[in-house]
């Protein structure tokens, strides 16, 4: 070791050892500062954690109180409660049962930690809760008896002026007749009042311990809630009776080795106090610091020893590799006990052997950059060899069929086989030619020639067609080659021309050689009226009309001699329309494919004839129409009533509240139910029905637009015009003129 480690300030050993020592020193200095900083940060972290934990707890309490406020306030507008105020408890006993069931559901299933919910009627002297009807004295003297909250307390609240008030926790006893002794718990009352119903109020008993266990962010800490008057409201843990006074402008105070965090709730006005001990954490922090310092001292000593040994072991193999690189000798294999040095040696050998192979790849990349007009990043880069000569340009697109996928192997392997075959043929006929993949399913061949050899190239393409047609069950080949000699400056133009020519492929399963430049022109398959008619017939589930429109579209494509991509584009657009219609009706779109293995979009990619497209259109249109028709014909008593009511009274002033009253349900429930069952808002359905009736009147009568608006329930002609335009895209006058023009034609 002494012979190998000789000190030289510029040697690799010296540099490595010095680097290790500098890293060790920086690490030591950083950790020393971190120890001092860490202790101070622990206190700040404790305060932030305590404040954040209390804030989350307060948010939970206040959120549940707000939800309880909203829930209880709703009963001041409840028709059943209003009926009880006017009627007799004996005659309205079914209403009492319904309210009791509703209160039982709220107490049992709502996430509000409720023991009970009730309504106290002052003049009648009775209470309705989850158990039904009870007299006031029985309710608060037997079933929920408390020393703090007797019957007089509950009656006294009628004279108090407040909207929401929560009262301190107390023990409640519930005397049960089905058990040996009383049952009960620790609850705090919440009362919600409203001037709308001054003769009754709604209240609830909240399980204080259950609520705290569900909302508390920290376990094991003392927690106290103070009322608006400073009196204790709720307490858990080892919290003392006397709390320290909070300094002005602060949210916490340290007192007797504990931190007291305060926060006042915006809804309830309660003051929440969380008590976090500090002494135990400080003692643990001191022990941790001592342990870390000891471990760090040991690590520094071990690091210095390891640094010397590693520096020596790095020096020798690195010197061997550097020497080999100086000589550019691929035979630099050096066995070392360090695995990384062995990997470096082997990698350098592979690198020297692959330089020549990469040169050819760089040449192909250069052609791609030139074809796509990509400027070179390196200004000193040389253009690829032969790029200054005239050339013929051939592009091939390979579409692999489903049968080819079942034969095994991935797209990359299949493309490599085709590339190898094509490259061998071109290289045999034109040694200077370049064949390369430009996309996963496209090959490009550049045939360099100073003279026009279009005839020879065409013969090569015919031979490719004959060869690949034998395997048309596996793939379909499209070849684009404009019969002309391109100039060196026209690489990009040749590429763009070939890409456009690819779009001329017609519907069949044979290899196609395309020599006509340019892409096919656009085809308007449907008129706007046919588009709207298709949507309307699909919505109605009219199978015959849908099929008639689709057959007309296929005839138009055939008359225009549409290319394969135009058929595919129309099929994709049609399929998107069908899927969107199914999703609008909340129908499972997978039903459109049925038991067939591929998706409809994959199925389209395999079509090679107009008959396949026509059969596909007929099948998916029939399926979609049947699914929508089946969905629309599903009977539902509430939806049927709403539909019949709208069909009968659409010309009147219809309100959702009116329909809900007829059904004896709430307006919100009606809106949600109709939306869930039909997939459409009730107001949207009403407007669409009215506009549909208006369209019939515009087509079949000569009534004025304002008269038609009034007949379909719109008292304002401007509102009618805006709604008509929003649903149809045109004004009523424009719609009537279009109908007249179409009837004349």
C-alpha positions in Angstrom: 0.0 0.0 0.0 2.9 2.4 0.7 4.2 1.9 -2.7 0.9 2.6 -4.3 0.0 5.7 -2.2 2.5 8.4 -2.9 1.5 11.9 -2.2 1.2 14.1 -5.3 -1.0 17.2 -5.0 -2.1 16.9 -8.7 -2.7 13.1 -8.6 -6.1 11.5 -8.8 -5.6 10.0 -5.3 -4.9 13.5 -3.8 -7.9 15.0 -5.5 -10.2 12.3 -4.4 -9.0 12.3 -0.8 -9.2 16.1 -0.6 -12.7 16.0 -2.1 -13.9 13.5 0.4 -12.5 15.6 3.3 -14.1 18.7 2.0 -17.5 16.9 1.8 -17.0 15.6 5.3 -16.2 19.1 6.6 -19.1 20.7 4.9 -21.4 18.0 6.2 -20.1 18.5 9.7 -20.6 22.3 9.6 -24.1 22.0 8.1 -25.2 19.5 10.7 -23.7 21.5 13.6 -25.8 24.5 12.5 -28.8 22.2 11.9 -28.7 21.0 15.5 -29.0 24.6 16.8 -31.7 25.4 14.3 -33.6 22.2 14.9 -34.2 22.9 18.6 -35.7 26.3 17.9 -37.8 24.9 15.0 -39.3 22.3 17.2 -41.1 25.0 19.3 -42.3 26.8 16.2 -43.5 23.5 14.7 -45.3 22.6 17.9 -47.1 26.0 17.9 -48.0 25.6 14.2 -49.1 22.0 14.6 -51.3 23.0 17.7 -52.8 26.0 15.9 -53.5 24.0 12.7 -54.9 21.0 14.7 -57.2 23.3 16.7 -58.3 25.1 13.5 -59.3 21.9 11.8 -61.2 20.8 15.0 -63.0 24.2 15.1 -63.8 24.0 11.4 -65.3 20.6 12.0 -67.5 21.7 14.9 -68.6 24.9 13.1 -69.3 23.0 9.9 -71.5 20.5 11.7 -73.3 23.3 13.5 -73.9 25.1 10.2 -75.3 21.9 8.7 -77.5 21.4 11.7 -78.7 25.0 11.4 -79.6 24.4 7.7 -81.3 21.1 8.6 -83.4 22.5 11.4 -84.3 25.8 9.7 -85.8 23.8 6.9 -88.7 22.7 9.2 -89.9 26.2 9.5 -90.9 26.0 5.8 -92.1 22.4 6.0 -95.8 21.8 5.0 -96.2 19.0 7.5 -95.1 21.2 10.4 -97.4 24.0 9.3 -100.3 21.5 9.2 -99.6 20.4 12.8 -99.7 24.1 13.9 -103.2 24.4 12.4 -104.7 21.0 13.1 -105.1 18.5 15.9 -102.5 16.0 17.0 -105.2 13.2 16.9 -106.3 14.0 13.4 -102.7 14.5 12.1 -101.2 11.4 13.6 -99.9 10.2 10.2 -98.0 13.4 9.8 -96.5 12.8 13.3 -95.4 9.3 12.2 -93.8 10.6 9.0 -91.9 13.3 11.0 -90.8 10.8 13.5 -89.4 8.5 10.8 -87.6 11.4 9.2 -86.1 12.4 12.6 -85.0 8.8 13.1 -83.3 8.8 9.7 -81.5 12.1 10.4 -80.3 10.9 13.8 -79.2 7.5 12.6 -77.7 8.2 9.2 -76.7 11.9 9.0 -73.0 12.5 9.9 -73.9 15.0 12.6 -73.4 12.8 15.8 -77.1 13.4 16.8 -78.8 11.6 19.6 -82.2 13.0 18.8 -84.0 15.7 16.7 -87.3 17.3 17.9 -89.9 20.1 17.4 -91.4 21.7 20.5 -94.9 23.2 20.0 -95.5 25.8 22.7 -99.3 26.2 22.7 -100.0 22.5 22.2 -97.5 21.5 24.9 -96.1 18.5 23.0 -92.9 17.4 21.4 -92.3 15.3 18.2 -89.0 13.5 18.1 -87.6 10.3 16.5 -89.7 8.2 18.9 -93.0 9.9 17.9 -95.3 12.1 20.0 -94.7 13.0 23.7 -95.9 15.6 26.2 -93.4 18.2 27.2 -93.2 17.0 30.9 -92.7 13.4 29.8 -90.1 14.3 27.1 -87.9 16.4 29.3 -88.8 14.8 32.6 -88.6 11.1 31.8 -87.2 10.3 28.4 -84.5 13.0 28.4 -84.2 14.1 32.0 -81.4 16.4 33.1 -80.8 18.5 36.2 -79.7 21.4 34.1 -82.3 21.2 31.4 -85.7 20.5 32.9 -89.1 21.3 31.3 -88.9 24.9 32.6 -85.7 25.5 30.7 -87.1 24.3 27.4 -90.3 26.5 27.8 -88.1 29.5 28.8 -86.4 29.4 25.4 -89.5 30.7 23.7 -89.0 34.1 25.4 -85.3 34.3 24.4 -84.2 36.2 21.2 -81.8 34.2 19.1 -81.6 32.2 15.9 -79.1 29.4 16.8 -77.8 28.7 20.3 -75.8 25.7 21.6 -75.9 25.0 25.4 -73.3 23.4 27.6 -72.9 19.7 27.9 -74.9 17.9 30.6 -75.8 14.4 31.7 -79.2 13.2 30.4 -81.0 10.2 31.8 -83.4 8.3 29.7 -85.8 6.1 31.7 -86.6 3.0 29.6 -89.4 0.6 30.3 -87.7 -2.3 28.6 -84.6 -2.3 30.9 -83.9 -2.4 34.6 -82.4 1.1 35.0 -82.1 4.4 33.3 -80.0 5.0 30.2 -78.5 8.2 28.8 -75.4 10.1 27.9 -73.6 13.4 27.7 -75.3 15.7 25.2 -75.4 19.4 24.5 -78.7 20.9 23.3 -78.9 23.0 20.1 -82.0 25.1 19.4 -82.8 26.9 16.1 -85.5 29.5 16.2 -87.2 31.6 13.5 -89.6 34.5 13.5 -91.6 32.6 10.9 -92.6 30.1 13.5 -92.7 31.7 16.9 -95.1 29.2 18.4 -92.6 26.3 18.0 -88.9 25.7 17.6 -86.7 23.0 16.4 -83.9 21.4 18.5 -81.4 18.6 18.7 -79.4 16.7 21.3 -75.8 16.2 20.1 -73.6 13.4 21.5 -70.7 15.5 22.8 -68.2 12.7 23.3 -68.9 11.1 19.9 -68.6 14.4 18.2 -65.3 15.2 19.8 -63.8 11.7 19.0 -64.8 12.2 15.4 -63.5 15.8 15.0 -60.4 16.0 17.3 -57.2 16.2 15.3 -54.9 15.2 18.2 -55.5 12.4 20.6 -54.4 12.4 24.3 -54.5 16.2 24.6 -56.8 18.1 26.9 -59.6 20.0 25.2 -62.1 22.6 26.5 -64.9 24.5 25.0 -66.1 27.8 26.7 -69.5 29.4 26.1 -69.9 33.0 24.9 -70.1 34.0 28.6 -66.8 32.2 29.4 -68.5 29.4 31.3 -67.4 25.8 30.6 -69.3 24.3 27.7 -67.4 20.9 27.2 -64.3 19.4 28.7 -62.2 16.3 28.1 -58.8 15.2 29.2 -56.8 16.5 32.1 -57.9 20.2 31.7 -57.9 22.3 34.8 -60.7 24.4 35.9 -58.8 27.7 35.5 -57.5 28.6 32.1 -54.7 31.2 31.6 -55.7 34.6 30.2 -54.9 35.0 26.5 -52.6 38.0 25.7 -54.1 40.5 23.3 -53.4 39.8 19.7 -52.2 36.2 20.3 -53.9 32.9 19.6 -51.9 30.9 22.2 -50.2 31.2 25.6 -47.7 29.0 27.4 -48.5 28.3 31.0 -47.2 25.6 33.4 -45.3 23.6 30.8 -48.2 23.5 28.4 -49.4 25.5 25.5 -53.0 26.7 25.4 -54.4 27.4 21.9 -57.6 29.5 21.6 -60.0 30.0 18.7 -63.6 31.3 18.6 -66.1 29.8 16.3 -67.8 32.2 13.9 -71.2 30.4 13.9 -71.6 29.4 17.5 -69.6 32.1 19.3 -68.0 29.3 21.4 -64.3 29.5 22.4 -62.3 26.3 21.7 -59.1 25.6 23.8 -56.6 22.9 23.0 -53.9 22.1 25.7 -50.6 20.6 24.5 -47.9 19.6 27.0 -44.4 20.9 26.1 -42.0 19.5 28.8 -42.0 15.9 27.6 -41.1 16.9 24.0 -38.3 19.2 25.2 -36.7 16.3 27.2 -36.9 13.9 24.2 -35.4 16.6 22.0 -32.3 16.9 24.3 -31.8 13.1 24.3 -32.1 13.1 20.5 -29.5 15.8 20.1 -27.0 13.9 22.3 -27.5 10.7 20.4 -27.2 12.5 17.0 -23.9 14.2 18.0 -22.4 10.9 19.1 -23.4 9.2 15.9 -22.1 12.0 13.8 -18.7 12.0 15.5 -18.4 8.2 14.8 -19.5 8.7 11.2 -16.8 11.4 10.6 -14.1 9.1 11.9 -15.3 6.2 9.8 -15.7 8.4 6.7 -12.1 9.6 6.9 -10.7 6.0 7.0 -13.0 4.9 4.1 -12.0 8.0 2.0 -8.3 7.0 2.1 -9.0 3.4 1.1 -11.5 4.3 -1.7 -9.1 6.9 -3.1 -6.4 4.4 -3.5 -8.7 1.8 -5.1 -10.0 4.4 -7.6 -6.6 5.5 -8.8 -5.2 2.4 -10.5 -8.2 1.3 -12.8 -8.9 4.9 -13.8 -5.3 5.3 -14.9 -5.5 2.2 -17.0 -8.7 3.4 -18.7 -7.3 6.9 -19.4 -4.2 5.4 -21.0 -6.4 3.2 -23.3 -8.4 6.2 -24.3 -5.3 8.1 -25.2 -4.3 5.3 -27.6 -7.9 4.8 -28.8 -7.4 1.1 -28.4 -10.6 -0.9 -28.2 -8.8 -3.7 -26.4 -8.9 -2.0 -23.0 -10.4 -4.8 -21.0 -9.3 -4.5 -17.4 -10.6 -6.7 -14.6 -11.2 -4.8 -11.4 -12.9 -5.6 -8.1 -15.1 -2.6 -8.7 -18.0 -3.6 -10.9 -18.5 -0.1 -12.3 -14.9 -0.1 -13.8 -15.6 -3.4 -15.5 -18.8 -2.0 -17.0 -16.9 1.1 -18.2 -14.3 -1.0 -19.9 -16.9 -3.2 -21.7 -19.0 -0.2 -22.7 -16.0 1.5 -24.3 -15.3 -1.6 -26.4 -18.9 -1.6 -27.6 -18.7 2.1 -28.3 -15.7 1.7 -30.5 -17.4 -1.1 -32.4 -20.7 0.7 -32.9 -19.3 4.0 -34.2 -19.5 2.9 -37.8 -23.1 1.5 -37.4 -24.2 4.8 -35.9 -22.7 6.7 -38.8 -25.3 5.1 -41.1 -28.1 6.0 -38.7 -27.0 9.6 -38.5 -27.1 9.7 -42.3 -30.7 8.5 -42.2 -31.6 11.1 -39.6 -30.0 13.7 -41.8 -32.4 12.7 -44.6 -35.4 12.9 -42.3 -34.3 16.4 -41.2 -33.9 17.4 -44.8 -37.3 16.0 -45.8 -39.1 17.7 -42.9 -37.1 21.0 -43.2 -35.7 20.6 -39.7 -32.6 23.0 -39.4 -29.5 21.3 -38.0 -28.7 22.1 -34.4 -25.0 22.0 -35.1 -24.0 24.6 -37.7 -21.0 22.6 -38.7 -23.0 19.4 -39.4 -22.5 18.1 -42.9 -25.5 17.2 -45.2 -26.1 13.4 -45.8 -24.2 11.8 -48.6 -26.1 12.0 -52.0 -28.5 14.7 -50.8 -27.3 17.0 -53.7 -28.5 14.5 -56.4 -31.9 14.2 -58.2 -34.1 11.5 -56.8 -37.3 9.5 -57.0 -39.5 9.4 -53.9 -41.5 6.4 -52.8 -43.7 6.2 -49.6 -45.3 3.0 -48.3 -48.1 2.8 -45.7 -48.6 -0.6 -44.1 -52.0 -1.3 -42.4 -51.8 -4.5 -40.3 -55.0 -6.4 -40.2 -56.5 -8.1 -37.2 -55.5 -11.6 -38.5 -51.9 -10.3 -38.5 -52.2 -9.4 -34.9 -53.5 -12.8 -34.0 -50.5 -14.4 -35.8 -48.2 -13.2 -33.0 -45.4 -10.7 -32.7 -45.6 -6.9 -32.1 -45.9 -4.1 -34.6 -42.1 -3.4 -34.2 -41.2 -7.0 -35.3 -43.6 -7.0 -38.2 -42.4 -3.6 -39.4 -38.8 -4.8 -39.2 -39.5 -7.8 -41.4 -41.2 -5.7 -44.0 -38.4 -3.1 -43.9 -35.8 -5.8 -44.4 -37.6 -7.2 -47.4 -38.2 -3.8 -49.1 -34.7 -2.6 -48.4 -33.2 -5.7 -49.9 -35.1 -5.3 -53.2 -34.4 -1.6 -53.6 -30.7 -2.0 -52.7 -30.4 -4.8 -55.3 -31.9 -2.6 -58.1 -30.4 0.7 -56.8 -27.4 0.4 -54.6 -27.4 4.1 -53.7 -31.0 4.0 -52.5 -32.0 4.7 -48.9 -34.9 2.9 -47.2 -35.9 3.9 -43.7 -39.0 4.0 -41.4 -40.4 7.5 -40.8 -43.3 6.3 -38.6 -44.4 3.0 -37.1 -46.5 2.1 -40.2 -44.7 4.1 -42.9 -41.6 3.4 -44.9 -39.7 5.8 -47.1 -37.4 5.0 -50.1 -35.2 7.6 -51.9 -33.8 6.4 -55.2 -31.0 8.6 -56.3 -30.4 8.9 -60.1 -29.1 11.5 -62.5 -31.6 10.4 -65.1 -35.4 9.7 -65.0 -35.9 6.0 -64.2 -39.6 6.2 -63.6 -40.2 3.1 -65.7 -37.8 1.0 -63.6 -39.3 2.3 -60.4 -42.9 1.6 -61.7 -41.8 -2.0 -62.5 -40.4 -2.4 -59.0 -43.7 -1.2 -57.5 -45.7 -3.6 -59.6 -43.5 -6.4 -58.4 -44.1 -5.3 -54.8 -47.9 -5.3 -55.5 -47.8 -8.8 -56.8 -45.8 -10.0 -53.8 -47.7 -8.2 -51.1 -51.1 -9.1 -52.5 -50.4 -12.8 -51.7 -50.4 -11.7 -48.0 -53.3 -9.3 -48.1 -55.0 -11.3 -45.3 -52.1 -10.1 -43.0 -51.7 -6.5 -44.1 -52.7 -3.9 -46.8 -50.1 -1.9 -48.5 -50.5 1.6 -50.0 -47.6 2.9 -52.2 -47.4 6.6 -53.3 -44.9 7.5 -56.0 -45.3 10.5 -58.3 -43.6 9.5 -61.7 -41.2 12.3 -61.9 -37.5 13.1 -61.0 -37.3 15.5 -58.0 -34.5 18.0 -57.6 -32.3 18.1 -54.5 -34.1 21.2 -53.1 -37.5 19.5 -53.3 -37.2 17.0 -50.4 -39.9 18.6 -48.3 -42.2 19.0 -51.4 -41.8 15.4 -52.3 -42.7 14.2 -48.8 -45.8 16.4 -48.6 -46.9 15.3 -52.1 -46.6 11.6 -51.2 -48.4 12.2 -47.9 -51.4 13.8 -49.8 -51.4 11.0 -52.4 -51.8 8.4 -49.6 -55.3 9.8 -49.0 -56.4 8.7 -52.5 -56.6 5.0 -51.4 -59.9 3.4 -52.4 -61.9 0.8 -50.5 -60.5 -2.7 -51.2 -58.1 -5.2 -49.6 -55.4 -5.1 -52.3 -52.1 -3.4 -52.5 -52.6 0.0 -54.3 -50.0 1.9 -56.2 -51.0 5.6 -56.4 -49.3 7.8 -59.0 -51.8 10.7 -59.3 -50.6 13.7 -57.2 -52.9 15.6 -54.9 -55.5 14.6 -52.3 -59.2 14.0 -53.0 -61.6 16.9 -52.5 -64.0 17.3 -49.6 -67.4 15.7 -49.7 -70.5 17.1 -47.9 -72.1 13.8 -46.8 -75.1 15.4 -45.1 -76.9 18.7 -45.4 -77.6 20.7 -42.2 -81.3 19.6 -42.4 -80.2 16.0 -42.6 -77.9 16.5 -39.6 -80.8 17.9 -37.5 -83.1 15.2 -38.8 -80.7 12.5 -37.8 -80.4 13.9 -34.3 -84.1 14.1 -34.0 -84.8 10.6 -35.3 -82.1 9.2 -33.0 -83.6 11.0 -30.0 -87.0 9.5 -30.9 -85.5 6.0 -31.5 -87.0 6.1 -35.1 -85.1 3.2 -36.7 -86.5 3.4 -40.2 -85.8 7.1 -40.6 -82.2 6.6 -39.3 -81.5 3.8 -41.8 -83.0 5.9 -44.7 -80.7 8.8 -43.9 -77.6 6.5 -43.6 -78.4 4.8 -47.0 -78.6 8.2 -48.6 -75.3 9.1 -47.1 -73.7 5.9 -48.5 -75.1 6.6 -51.9 -73.7 10.1 -51.8 -70.2 8.7 -50.9 -70.4 6.2 -53.7 -71.5 8.8 -56.3 -68.6 11.0 -55.3 -66.1 8.1 -55.5 -65.0 8.7 -51.9 -61.6 7.6 -50.8 -61.2 5.0 -48.0 -60.3 7.7 -45.4 -63.5 9.6 -46.2 -65.6 6.5 -45.5 -63.6 6.0 -42.3 -64.0 9.7 -41.2 -67.8 9.6 -41.8 -68.0 6.3 -39.8 -66.1 7.8 -36.9 -68.3 10.9 -36.9 -71.4 8.8 -37.0 -70.2 6.6 -34.2 -69.4 9.6 -32.0 -72.9 10.9 -32.5 -74.4 7.6 -31.5 -72.2 7.3 -28.4 -72.9 10.9 -27.3 -76.7 10.2 -27.6 -76.4 7.1 -25.5 -74.4 8.9 -22.8 -77.0 11.7 -22.8 -79.6 9.1 -21.9 -77.2 7.4 -19.4 -77.0 4.2 -21.4 -74.0 1.9 -21.1 -72.1 2.6 -24.3 -70.5 -0.9 -24.2 -73.9 -2.3 -25.2 -73.3 -0.8 -28.7 -70.4 -3.2 -29.3 -72.3 -6.2 -27.9 -70.3 -9.4 -27.6 -67.8 -8.5 -30.4 -64.2 -8.6 -29.3 -63.0 -5.3 -31.0 -64.4 -1.9 -30.2 -66.5 -0.2 -32.9 -63.6 2.1 -33.7 -61.2 -0.8 -34.2 -63.9 -2.5 -36.3 -64.0 0.5 -38.7 -60.2 0.2 -39.3 -60.7 -3.3 -40.8 -63.3 -2.4 -43.4 -62.3 -2.7 -47.0 -65.7 -2.4 -48.8 -68.7 -0.1 -48.9 -70.9 -3.2 -48.0 -69.0 -3.6 -44.7 -69.6 0.0 -43.8 -73.3 -0.2 -44.8 -73.8 -3.4 -42.7 -71.9 -1.7 -39.8 -74.0 1.5 -40.0 -77.3 -0.5 -40.1 -76.2 -2.6 -37.1 -75.1 0.2 -34.8 -78.0 2.5 -35.8 -80.5 -0.3 -35.0 -78.8 -1.0 -31.7 -78.6 2.7 -30.7 -82.2 3.4 -31.7 -83.4 0.3 -29.8 -81.5 1.2 -26.6 -82.8 4.8 -26.7 -86.3 3.7 -27.4 -86.1 1.1 -24.6 -84.9 3.8 -22.2 -87.6 6.2 -23.2 -90.3 3.6 -22.9 -89.4 2.6 -19.4 -92.4 3.5 -17.2 -92.1 5.5 -14.0 -95.2 6.9 -12.2 -93.7 10.2 -11.2 -92.1 10.8 -14.6 -95.3 9.8 -16.4 -97.4 12.2 -14.3 -95.0 15.1 -15.0 -95.0 14.3 -18.7 -98.8 14.1 -18.9 -99.1 17.3 -16.9 -96.8 19.1 -19.3 -98.5 17.7 -22.3 -101.9 18.8 -21.0 -101.0 22.2 -19.5 -98.0 23.3 -21.6 -99.8 26.5 -22.7 -100.4 27.6 -19.1 -98.0 29.2 -16.6 -96.3 26.0 -15.2 -94.1 26.1 -12.1 -92.2 23.3 -10.7 -93.6 24.0 -7.2 -97.1 23.5 -8.7 -96.2 20.0 -10.1 -94.4 19.1 -6.8 -97.5 20.1 -4.8 -99.7 17.9 -7.0 -97.3 14.9 -6.3 -97.1 15.9 -2.6 -93.3 16.0 -2.8 -90.7 18.7 -2.4 -89.6 20.7 -5.4 -85.9 19.8 -4.8 -86.8 16.1 -4.7 -88.8 16.4 -7.9 -86.0 18.1 -9.7 -83.4 15.5 -8.6 -85.7 12.6 -9.3 -86.7 13.7 -12.8 -83.0 14.4 -13.7 -82.0 10.9 -12.4 -84.7 9.1 -14.3 -84.6 10.9 -17.6 -81.1 12.4 -17.7 -82.6 15.8 -18.4 -83.6 18.8 -16.3 -87.3 19.3 -15.8 -87.1 22.9 -17.0 -85.2 21.8 -20.2 -87.8 19.2 -20.9 -90.6 21.7 -20.5 -88.9 24.2 -22.8 -88.1 21.5 -25.4 -91.7 20.3 -25.4 -93.1 23.9 -25.8 -90.6 24.6 -28.6 -91.6 21.4 -30.3 -95.3 22.4 -30.2 -94.3 25.9 -31.5 -92.5 24.3 -34.5 -95.6 22.4 -35.4 -97.7 25.6 -35.2 -95.1 27.5 -37.3 -95.2 24.7 -40.0 -98.9 24.1 -40.0 -100.6 27.5 -39.2 -100.3 31.1 -40.2 -100.7 32.4 -36.6 -98.5 35.3 -35.6 -95.4 34.5 -33.7 -96.5 36.4 -30.5 -99.8 34.4 -30.6 -97.9 31.1 -30.9 -95.6 32.2 -28.0 -98.7 32.7 -25.8 -100.3 29.4 -26.9 -97.2 27.4 -25.8 -96.8 29.2 -22.4 -94.5 32.1 -23.1 -96.1 35.4 -22.1 -93.2 37.4 -23.5 -92.4 37.1 -27.3 -88.8 38.0 -26.7 -88.3 35.2 -24.2 -89.9 32.8 -26.7 -87.6 33.9 -29.5 -84.5 33.6 -27.3 -85.5 30.1 -26.2 -86.4 29.1 -29.8 -83.0 30.2 -31.1 -81.1 28.5 -28.2 -82.8 25.1 -29.0 -83.0 25.3 -32.8 -80.2 27.7 -33.8 -82.6 29.9 -35.7 -85.4 32.4 -34.9 -89.1 31.4 -35.3 -89.4 33.6 -38.4 -86.3 32.0 -40.0 -87.6 28.6 -39.2 -91.0 29.3 -40.8 -89.2 30.6 -43.9 -87.0 27.5 -44.2 -90.2 25.3 -43.9 -91.8 27.3 -46.8 -88.7 27.0 -49.0 -88.4 23.3 -48.3 -92.1 22.6 -49.1 -91.8 24.6 -52.3 -88.7 22.6 -53.5 
